Amino acid sequence: MDNDLRGSDQRFSLNPAKMAELVQGIAAVRQALGSGIKRRFDSENAALRKLSKKIVAARDLPAGHVLARADLTVRSPGDGMSPHLLDHVLGQRLRHELRRDDDISTAAIEPPSPQP
């Protein structure tokens, strides 16, 4: 109870006031850490849409064209197919023609052929 007493333990001991401060600090840290669940707040939606990306045609492409990496590019805003799906789009055939900067979508490409 007295940090000025002799011995090493006394220097590190907490009196009731310091113990209460420690408990409050631990509670503040727990609150600051949050739940660990990532979620999007409504206030973030406009910025996330503007700054995120989508897959688009890099040039005019005819119907039936098989998509290669050079045919595709990534642009803002992120209101279309996410770039993390790029590998799934490569090698797919277009259902209809696309103009430069048209969105790549599931409606624009034929479903993958079943593998034998």
Steps between C-alpha positions, in 0.01 A plus 500: 500500500808726525730522200770663714559193722817296453503205264441450132134396530389828654622704205271306262199461725183694428304689758119506465504820290763364261316167478180683402699692235638170365152345480365809318793488259435132423133577435600784264735269309228234465259761365763638259565150363133467412325178406748400228215482249571704186199684364430786266335809643246689289722807519774308311292382203547799268877507545533123465299500178705787357838358597437131433546346155316285245600299191426668166585442134837653409390536136205425273438123500276300263237248608652152534844637586698294755626734769874538557678718755573768236124534438426608856587788726392629838321832562308694762233512629465156653140440395572193289689170506784509751858470370561204731282303253727579205645147478146357480420723202813421297433243227123561507310577180295819460126460444477840332733772383648746749624850440811636666433564874179290503466300820588133498209319664368148534234598244773590248686170515395144427513262794814287516487170313484194721837325524501138371 
